[in-house]
Amino acid sequence: MRDDRAILDTLVIGAGPAGIGTAVALQAVEGLVHGVVERGQLGETFLQWPEQVTFLTPSFTGNGFGATDLNSVHPDTSPAFSLGVDYPTGAQYARYLRGVAKHFAVPVMPNTEVTTITATAEGFSLETSQGPVVARTVVWAGGEFHNPRQPRMAGGEHADHSSTAAAWTARSGRVVIVGGYESGLDVACFHVAGGSSVTVVDPDHPWHAGTGSDPSFRLSPRTRQRVKSALATGRLILSDAGRATGIRPDAGGLYTVPIAGGTAVTADSRPIVATGFGPGLGPATHLFEDRGDGWPLLDDNDESTLTPGLFLTGAALRHGSLKFCFVYKYRQRFAHVARVIGERLGRDCSGLEAWRTAGMLTDDLSCCGVECAC
């Protein structure tokens, strides 16, 4: 007879903020047996961040007055309190996550890569680098950082993605950056501060304020302030003349970037591409339906429309035009997913109401996306 005690109720894949946050929410469900696997170390993605990169969202400890730190993954924690900084680096935030996991005794198995996920009549059978795992439900929290989007242009191999350390290495002379949203402007301001002359190419000109107040579509105040300072030096050019169509290196070490409908620009070092990330679904890709724009289609419970029992949490979460790509956004769904899983398994989920009280449980998506009046 098969030993049911060897079957997890839920397996969370990934030990970043989405994975650790979901795991501590699952702990509030009475009697739920769960675990977390991570192919690297806890907070691996943040340990891989270039050391110059920091959070866009500030941390501040307002928990005692009902204003939970924007970067926290549990209502009773605050990176600002535990780290003593307002804009954490990747290494600092990984330290915060380790502290959360230790305090709440989250069962994390590091250095365990999931290679295959198979849906079965009982749930899921998974193959990992540490052996097989069987679970009734699975939460994919693998993150996006390992899935950088490369530009579709000739010569793209001659560029450095903004997520790599090479993009943040000090450069002299002219620097060209393709992509003008947060990552592109972040690295642009860094190189301007280092004395380089930088041209950012993006036909969508995201540096223009436009309309709407959603930070997923509008630059953060911190970025806008930094761009203003960089422009004042005269060494930052923001070009919306057209789309970059390729990268052509020459024998002298220069790089030419042709612009559709505009004048080509030249760089003295490898151009930098700030073209974002894909959903990073890895071995779970085939278990999610593509909604038509490259992102996974989910139902109202963040569950795969193809594979019942498989949930998604993290920055890849999308519902219609809503992007849950900041910690303070996608953490709103940790407790909701935990409750859906718990209720299906007949468990007491009343402990999750504390998350709602703290403003970290959104189960009505119609309340999201409301714009600021002023």
C-alpha positions as CSV (number, residue, x, y, z in Angstrom):
1,M,0.0,0.0,0.0
2,R,1.3,3.4,-0.9
3,D,2.2,5.7,2.0
4,D,0.2,8.9,1.7
5,R,2.4,10.6,4.2
6,A,5.0,10.9,1.5
7,I,2.8,13.0,-0.6
8,L,3.0,16.8,-0.1
9,D,-0.2,18.8,-0.1
10,T,1.7,21.5,-1.9
11,L,5.1,21.9,-3.4
12,V,6.4,25.5,-4.1
13,I,9.0,25.7,-6.7
14,G,11.4,28.7,-6.2
15,A,12.6,30.3,-3.0
16,G,12.5,34.0,-3.9
17,P,10.0,36.4,-2.5
18,A,7.1,34.7,-4.3
19,G,8.1,31.3,-3.1
20,I,8.9,32.2,0.5
21,G,5.8,34.5,0.7
22,T,3.5,31.7,-0.6
23,A,5.1,29.2,1.8
24,V,4.5,31.3,4.9
25,A,0.9,31.9,3.8
26,L,0.5,28.1,3.4
27,Q,1.7,27.7,6.9
28,A,-1.4,29.6,8.1
29,V,-3.6,26.8,6.7
30,E,-4.1,24.2,9.4
31,G,-2.5,20.9,8.9
32,L,-1.2,21.6,5.3
33,V,2.0,19.7,4.5
34,H,4.1,21.7,2.1
35,G,7.7,22.2,1.0
36,V,9.8,24.6,-1.1
37,V,12.5,23.5,-3.6
38,E,15.1,25.9,-5.0
39,R,17.6,25.1,-7.7
40,G,20.2,27.4,-6.1
41,Q,20.4,29.1,-2.7
42,L,17.5,30.8,-1.0
43,G,17.1,34.2,-2.7
44,E,19.3,33.0,-5.6
45,T,17.9,35.5,-8.1
46,F,18.8,38.4,-5.9
47,L,22.2,37.0,-5.2
48,Q,22.8,37.2,-9.0
49,W,21.8,40.8,-9.3
50,P,24.6,43.1,-10.4
51,E,25.9,44.8,-7.2
52,Q,24.9,48.3,-8.5
53,V,21.2,47.4,-8.8
54,T,18.8,48.2,-6.1
55,F,15.0,48.0,-5.5
56,L,12.8,50.6,-7.2
57,T,10.3,50.5,-4.4
58,P,11.4,52.0,-1.1
59,S,11.2,50.0,2.1
60,F,9.8,51.7,5.2
61,T,8.6,50.2,8.5
62,G,5.0,51.3,8.9
63,N,3.6,47.9,9.8
64,G,2.4,49.0,13.3
65,F,0.1,51.5,11.7
66,G,-1.4,49.3,9.0
67,A,1.1,50.3,6.3
68,T,3.1,47.1,5.5
69,D,6.5,47.7,4.0
70,L,6.2,47.6,0.2
71,N,8.9,45.0,-0.1
72,S,7.9,42.6,2.6
73,V,6.5,39.1,2.0
74,H,4.7,38.6,5.3
75,P,2.6,41.2,7.2
76,D,4.8,41.0,10.4
77,T,8.1,41.6,8.6
78,S,9.9,44.6,7.1
79,P,13.1,44.7,5.1
80,A,13.6,48.3,6.2
81,F,13.5,47.1,9.8
82,S,15.7,44.0,9.4
83,L,18.2,45.5,6.9
84,G,18.3,49.1,7.9
85,V,18.0,50.3,4.3
86,D,15.3,51.8,2.2
87,Y,16.4,50.6,-1.3
88,P,17.8,47.1,-0.8
89,T,20.4,45.6,-3.1
90,G,19.9,42.1,-4.3
91,A,22.3,40.6,-1.7
92,Q,20.6,42.6,1.1
93,Y,17.1,41.4,0.0
94,A,18.3,37.8,-0.1
95,R,19.4,38.3,3.5
96,Y,15.9,39.5,4.4
97,L,14.4,36.4,2.7
98,R,16.7,34.1,4.6
99,G,15.6,35.8,7.8
100,V,12.0,35.3,7.0
101,A,12.5,31.6,6.1
102,K,14.4,31.0,9.3
103,H,12.0,32.8,11.6
104,F,8.9,31.0,10.2
105,A,10.8,27.7,9.8
106,V,9.9,27.4,6.1
107,P,10.9,24.0,4.8
108,V,13.3,24.8,2.0
109,M,15.4,22.4,0.1
110,P,18.2,24.3,-1.8
111,N,20.3,23.1,-4.7
112,T,17.3,21.1,-5.9
113,E,16.4,21.7,-9.6
114,V,13.0,20.5,-10.9
115,T,13.6,18.9,-14.3
116,T,10.1,17.6,-15.2
117,I,6.6,18.2,-13.9
118,T,3.9,15.6,-14.8
119,A,0.2,16.0,-14.0
120,T,-1.3,12.7,-12.6
121,A,-4.7,11.6,-11.4
122,E,-3.5,12.3,-7.8
123,G,-1.8,15.6,-8.5
124,F,1.7,15.9,-9.7
125,S,4.8,13.8,-10.1
126,L,8.1,15.8,-10.3
127,E,11.6,14.8,-11.1
128,T,14.3,16.8,-9.3
129,S,18.1,16.7,-9.0
130,Q,17.6,15.3,-5.5
131,G,15.0,12.6,-6.6
132,P,11.3,12.3,-7.2
133,V,8.6,14.3,-5.4
134,V,4.9,13.8,-5.4
135,A,2.4,16.6,-4.5
136,R,-1.3,17.2,-4.7
137,T,-0.8,20.8,-5.9
138,V,2.1,22.8,-7.2
139,V,2.9,26.5,-7.0
140,W,5.3,27.8,-9.6
141,A,7.3,30.6,-8.2
142,G,10.4,30.3,-10.3
143,G,10.8,34.0,-11.2
144,E,11.9,35.7,-14.4
145,F,15.5,36.6,-13.9
146,H,16.8,33.4,-15.5
147,N,14.8,34.1,-18.6
148,P,16.1,37.4,-20.1
149,R,14.6,38.5,-23.3
150,Q,17.0,39.0,-26.1
151,P,16.2,41.5,-28.8
152,R,15.0,40.2,-32.2
153,M,17.6,42.0,-34.3
154,A,20.6,41.1,-36.4
155,G,23.8,41.1,-34.4
156,G,22.0,40.8,-31.0
157,E,24.8,38.5,-29.8
158,H,27.0,41.6,-29.7
159,A,25.0,43.2,-26.9
160,D,25.0,42.8,-23.1
161,H,21.7,42.3,-21.3
162,S,21.0,44.8,-18.5
163,S,20.8,41.9,-16.0
164,T,24.4,40.9,-16.5
165,A,27.4,42.2,-14.6
166,A,29.0,43.2,-18.0
167,A,26.3,45.8,-18.5
168,W,27.3,47.5,-15.3
169,T,31.1,47.5,-15.9
170,A,32.5,51.0,-16.1
171,R,32.7,52.2,-19.7
172,S,34.3,55.2,-21.4
173,G,33.1,57.2,-24.4
174,R,29.8,56.6,-26.1
175,V,27.3,54.0,-24.7
176,V,24.1,52.9,-26.5
177,I,21.2,51.3,-24.6
178,V,18.3,49.7,-26.4
179,G,15.2,49.9,-24.2
180,G,14.1,52.9,-22.1
181,Y,12.0,51.6,-19.2
182,E,13.2,51.2,-15.7
183,S,16.2,48.8,-16.3
184,G,17.4,50.8,-19.3
185,L,17.3,54.1,-17.6
186,D,18.8,52.7,-14.4
187,V,21.9,51.5,-16.2
188,A,21.9,54.7,-18.3
189,C,22.1,56.9,-15.2
190,F,24.8,54.7,-13.8
191,H,27.0,55.2,-16.9
192,V,26.3,58.9,-17.1
193,A,27.4,59.2,-13.5
194,G,30.6,57.4,-14.5
195,G,31.3,60.0,-17.2
196,S,30.1,58.3,-20.3
197,S,27.8,59.8,-23.0
198,V,24.7,57.7,-23.2
199,T,22.0,57.3,-25.9
200,V,18.9,55.4,-25.0
201,V,16.8,54.1,-27.9
202,D,13.2,53.3,-27.4
203,P,10.4,54.2,-29.9
204,D,7.8,53.9,-27.1
205,H,9.5,56.7,-25.2
206,P,8.5,55.4,-21.7
207,W,10.4,58.4,-20.2
208,H,7.4,60.6,-21.1
209,A,5.0,60.6,-18.2
210,G,1.9,59.9,-20.3
211,T,-1.3,59.1,-18.5
212,G,-2.1,56.7,-15.6
213,S,-0.6,56.1,-12.2
214,D,0.2,52.4,-12.3
215,P,4.0,52.1,-11.7
216,S,4.0,49.0,-14.0
217,F,3.4,51.4,-16.9
218,R,4.9,54.6,-15.6
219,L,8.4,55.3,-14.4
220,S,9.0,55.4,-10.7
221,P,9.6,58.8,-9.0
222,R,13.1,57.7,-8.1
223,T,13.9,56.9,-11.8
224,R,12.4,60.2,-13.0
225,Q,14.5,62.1,-10.5
226,R,17.7,60.3,-11.6
227,V,16.9,60.9,-15.3
228,K,16.4,64.6,-14.7
229,S,19.8,64.8,-13.1
230,A,21.4,62.8,-15.9
231,L,19.9,65.0,-18.6
232,A,21.2,68.1,-16.8
233,T,24.8,66.8,-17.5
234,G,24.2,67.0,-21.2
235,R,25.5,63.4,-21.6
236,L,22.2,61.6,-21.8
237,I,20.1,61.5,-25.0
238,L,16.7,59.9,-25.0
239,S,15.8,58.9,-28.6
240,D,12.4,57.9,-29.7
241,A,13.3,58.3,-33.4
242,G,12.7,54.7,-34.2
243,R,13.3,51.0,-33.4
244,A,16.9,49.7,-33.2
245,T,17.2,47.1,-36.0
246,G,20.6,45.6,-35.5
247,I,24.1,45.8,-34.1
248,R,27.1,45.9,-36.4
249,P,30.6,45.7,-34.9
250,D,33.6,46.9,-36.9
251,A,37.3,46.0,-36.9
252,G,38.1,49.1,-34.9
253,G,36.0,48.1,-31.9
254,L,33.0,50.4,-32.6
255,Y,29.4,49.3,-32.7
256,T,26.8,50.8,-35.0
257,V,23.1,50.5,-34.1
258,P,20.8,51.3,-37.2
259,I,17.5,53.0,-36.3
260,A,14.4,52.3,-38.5
261,G,13.4,55.7,-39.9
262,G,16.2,57.5,-38.1
263,T,20.0,58.0,-38.0
264,A,22.2,55.2,-36.7
265,V,24.0,55.7,-33.4
266,T,27.5,54.5,-32.6
267,A,28.9,53.0,-29.4
268,D,32.5,52.6,-28.2
269,S,31.6,49.4,-26.4
270,R,29.1,46.6,-26.7
271,P,25.6,48.0,-26.7
272,I,23.4,47.2,-23.7
273,V,19.9,45.8,-24.2
274,A,17.3,46.4,-21.5
275,T,14.6,44.3,-23.1
276,G,13.2,42.7,-20.0
277,F,12.4,39.1,-19.2
278,G,10.1,36.3,-20.2
279,P,7.8,34.5,-17.8
280,G,10.5,32.0,-16.8
281,L,8.2,28.9,-16.5
282,G,10.9,26.4,-17.2
283,P,9.7,22.8,-17.0
284,A,6.2,24.1,-16.3
285,T,5.9,25.9,-19.6
286,H,3.8,23.1,-21.3
287,L,1.4,23.1,-18.4
288,F,0.2,26.7,-19.0
289,E,-1.7,28.1,-21.9
290,D,-0.2,31.1,-23.6
291,R,-2.7,34.0,-23.5
292,G,-1.4,35.3,-26.8
293,D,1.2,37.8,-25.7
294,G,3.8,35.4,-24.3
295,W,2.4,35.4,-20.8
296,P,0.6,32.4,-19.1
297,L,-3.2,32.4,-19.1
298,L,-4.6,32.0,-15.6
299,D,-8.1,31.8,-14.1
300,D,-9.3,34.1,-11.3
301,N,-7.4,31.9,-8.8
302,D,-4.0,32.3,-10.5
303,E,-4.4,28.6,-11.6
304,S,-3.4,27.2,-14.9
305,T,-6.3,26.9,-17.4
306,L,-4.8,23.8,-18.7
307,T,-3.6,22.0,-15.6
308,P,-5.9,22.1,-12.5
309,G,-3.9,22.3,-9.3
310,L,-1.0,24.2,-10.8
311,F,-0.7,27.8,-9.6
312,L,1.5,30.7,-10.5
313,T,2.8,33.4,-8.2
314,G,5.4,36.1,-8.8
315,A,6.3,38.8,-11.3
316,A,4.9,36.8,-14.3
317,L,1.4,37.1,-12.9
318,R,-1.0,38.8,-15.3
319,H,-4.8,39.3,-15.3
320,G,-6.1,41.1,-18.4
321,S,-4.2,44.4,-18.5
322,L,-3.1,44.1,-14.9
323,K,0.6,43.4,-14.2
324,F,1.6,42.1,-10.8
325,C,5.3,42.7,-11.4
326,F,6.3,44.3,-8.1
327,V,6.5,42.5,-4.8
328,Y,3.8,44.7,-3.3
329,K,1.5,43.6,-6.1
330,Y,2.0,39.9,-6.4
331,R,2.2,39.4,-2.6
332,Q,-1.5,40.3,-2.6
333,R,-2.2,36.8,-4.0
334,F,-0.1,34.6,-1.7
335,A,-2.9,34.2,0.9
336,H,-5.5,33.8,-1.8
337,V,-3.7,30.9,-3.5
338,A,-3.1,29.3,0.0
339,R,-6.8,29.6,0.8
340,V,-7.9,28.1,-2.5
341,I,-5.5,25.1,-1.9
342,G,-6.5,24.8,1.7
343,E,-10.3,24.9,1.1
344,R,-10.0,22.2,-1.7
345,L,-8.3,20.0,0.7
346,G,-10.9,20.6,3.5
347,R,-8.5,22.5,5.8
348,D,-9.2,25.4,8.2
349,C,-8.0,28.6,6.4
350,S,-9.2,31.1,9.0
351,G,-5.6,32.0,9.9
352,L,-5.3,33.7,6.5
353,E,-7.7,36.5,7.5
354,A,-4.8,38.2,9.3
355,W,-3.3,38.8,5.9
356,R,-6.5,40.5,4.8
357,T,-6.4,42.7,7.9
358,A,-2.8,43.7,7.0
359,G,-3.8,44.6,3.4
360,M,-2.0,41.6,1.9
361,L,-5.0,39.5,0.7
362,T,-6.8,40.6,-2.5
363,D,-9.3,38.1,-3.8
364,D,-11.4,40.6,-5.8
365,L,-9.4,41.5,-8.9
366,S,-11.9,44.2,-9.9
367,C,-10.6,46.4,-7.2
368,C,-7.1,46.5,-8.8
369,G,-5.9,49.0,-11.3
370,V,-7.8,52.0,-9.8
371,E,-6.0,55.2,-10.8
372,C,-5.0,58.0,-8.5
373,A,-7.2,61.0,-8.6
374,C,-4.3,63.4,-8.1
